[in-house]
Amino acid sequence: MDNGYALFDILYQDGARTSNRKVPTVDIDQYDRENSVRAFIEAQDRKIAEMSGNPRGPIKSITPSDV
């Protein structure tokens, strides 16, 4: 069982940027990598927005972090 993480940098359509967002490798579909990462990050953003009251805008791009 793989319990590692992959890190991604997220650019939002409003120009906001977040770096090193952790996505569990078990949640990344090897055949549809971008959409599975996007779905995980969007779900994470919704949870954060519910707690903080500050929703994120739509994602413009997702790139692997250079760490």
N, C-alpha and C positions, 0 to 999 in steps of 0.2 A: 504494500500500500504506500503510495507516494503522498507525503504530507508537506511537500515543499511549496514555495510561492514563486511567482514570477512578478516582476515589477514593471509598471507601465507609467508613462507620462501622458497626462490627459490635457488636451487643449479644448476649451469650450468655445462655442460660437461667439460669445461676448468678449473673447480675448483672455478670459481667466485661464490660469494654468495650474495644474497640480502635478507634483512629481512623486515618483516612487510609490505609486498606489499598488498595494499588495493584492494579488489575485491567486487563490489556491490553485495549484496546477491540476488538481482533480476536477476543478470546475471549468477548465479550458478544453473545449472540444477540438481535438487535433484536426478535424475536417472542416471546422467552421470557427477558426481561432478568433478572428476579429469580432464576429457577432457574439460569441460566448463571453469574451472579455467585456465587450460593451454592455451586455445584459447584466453581468456581475457588477460592474462599476455603477450603472444606472440604478440598480437595486440598492447598492450601498449609498449612493447619493440621496435616494428617496428616504432611507432611514435617517440619515444625517439631517435632511431637511425637516423631517417630522419632529426631531428633537430640538433643532435650533430655530425653526421657523424661517430659515433662509434657504429657499430652493435654488438649485443649480440650473443653469441653462442647458440647452442641448449640447451634446458632445460633437465637436468638429473633427477631431482626430485622436487616435490612440497610437502611441509608439512605444516600443520596449525601452526601458530606462537603461542608460549607459552607466552602470555602477560597477 
